[in-house]
């Protein structure tokens, strides 16, 4: 990988092992003996290898936890326990989805305000990227017909108004989640 990066010679983002504070990734502490140091030491090792190979001159390392609180909710799984250190990270990545249904709906502004409020004391001087985000709507109620479009419009309004000045870029995730029977859930 390092040799390919050097050969390409173009800048790129590297979002290594994102959502590490979750329970659905194989690299999370939940799946690695509840030991966040396995994650941080692996990150540092990868960073150092790519540095030795000359690839880091082209890479922007994005550290991207899942949200600001996720399961399991134990002190050892706090996202800050996964932070490898400022010498090994260039940008903070954010992830937040609106998995809207008739019982729960979160606006873009409310969702990212909560993330901003949490991260600002720790990473207020950093550039941020929304590494992935999206909005789904499983409501079949007629009065909710346009709310996904309204959510997206509000997102653009937040960016235009510079409501979250640390966010420098965002990556919309367009895909489906399926249940065990193959039905689309989000």
N, C-alpha and C positions, 0 to 999 in steps of 0.2 A: 504494500500500500504506500509506504513512504517513498519508494522509488518512483511509483506512478505519479505521486503528487509532485515530486521534484521535476519529473519529465514533463508534466503538463505545464508547470511554471505559472499557474494562475491562482489568485486567492480563492479560498473556499471556506465555508463554515463546516466545522466538525462538531456535531452534537452527539458525543459519545455516551452510550448507555443512559439515555434519558429516562425520566420518571423512575429513578432509582429508589425513591422513598415509597414506592407502591408495593403491592403484593402480587402484581401480575407480570413482573419482569424477572427473568432468571438471574439478573445481576443485582437484585435488591437484597438488602440484609435479611429480609424475611425468608428469602430462599438461599441464604448463605450463612447459616448458623447465627443469625441475629448479630452479625459483626460488620458494622459499617466500614471498619478499617480495611476489609478485603476490597471494598469498592474504591476507597481513596488511594490505597497503595497500588491497585491495578491502574487507576487513572494516571497516577504519577509515573508509573513504569512506562505506560504507553506514550505519555508526553515526552519522557526522556529518550525513548527509542526514536521517536520521530524527530526530536531535536538533533540527536546524533547523526541521523540520516539526512539532515538539512531540509526536512519537510516543513518544519514549523514556521519557516519564513513565509509560507503560503497559507498557513492554517489559522483560522480564528476559532479558538476552542470555546464552545458554548456549553456551559454547565446548566442543565435543564431538569430540575425536579418537577414532580407532579404537584401542581397547586401549592398550597401552603400548609395543608394538613390532610393527611391521608392515612389509610390503615396499614398496619396496625398502629394505634395511637399510643405509643410508648416513647419515653424520652430517648431511648437508643435509636428510634426510627425518625427522630426529628430531622428534617431535611438538612439542617446545618451540620449534622453529624457526617453527612456525605460530602461536604465541601473539601476538596483536596488542597485548597490554599490559593491565594491570589496570584502566586507565581505560575500557576498551572491553568488558569482560566482567564479568558479575555472578555466574555460576554455572559450575562445572565439570561437564561432562557425561561420563558413562562409557558405554561400550558393551562388552558381553561376552556371547557366546553359547556354549552347550554344544551343539556339533554332534555329539552322541554317536553313535558306532557301536561295533562290537564291539572295535575297537582303541584307542579313545580315549574317555574319559569324565572330565569335570571337574566336581566338585561346585560349587555356587554359592559356598560359603564359600571354597574354594581359589581359584576364579577371581577373586572380588572381593577376596580378601586380597592377591593378586598386584598387582591394580590399586591397591589402597589403599597397599601398601608403596611402589609407584613414585611415586604422586601426592602422598602425605602431605608429603614434604619441600618440595614446590613449592607445593601448594595446601591445606595442612593447616588454614588459617584460613577456608577457603571452604565454602559450602554446595555439596553435590554432588547431581546428579540422574542416575539411570540413564536416559539418553535413549531407549534401546531395549535389550531383552534378551529371551532366550527359551531354550528347551530343546527339542531334537528328539532323537528316538531312532530310529535306523534298524535297531536290533538286532531280529532275529527269534528270538532265543534265549528259551526259556521262563523261564529264571532271571532275565531282565531285564525281565519283564513289567511290573513296577511301578516301575521305577527313575526314569522321568520324573516320576511322581507324588511319589516320594520326594525328588527334586531340588527340586520346587516346595515341598514341606513344609519342607525344610531352608532354602530361601530365606526363608520366613515365620519360621522359628525364628531365623535370623540377624537379621532385622529386629526381632523381638520382644525378643531379647536385646541389642539395640543394639550388635551386633558391629562395625558400621560407622557410627559416629555422624555422620559427615559426610554420609552419604546421607540426604537429606530426602524424596525421592520417587523413584518408579520407573515406567517405562512398559513394560509387557509388549508385545512385538511378536508378533502372531499372523498368520502368513502362511506360504506355502510357497515354497521355492526349487525351480526346475526345471532339469533338464539339457536339452541340445540336442534330445532326442527328446520332450520334454514330460513326462518322468517326474519325480515328486517326489523330490528329493534330501534336503531338510531341511524 
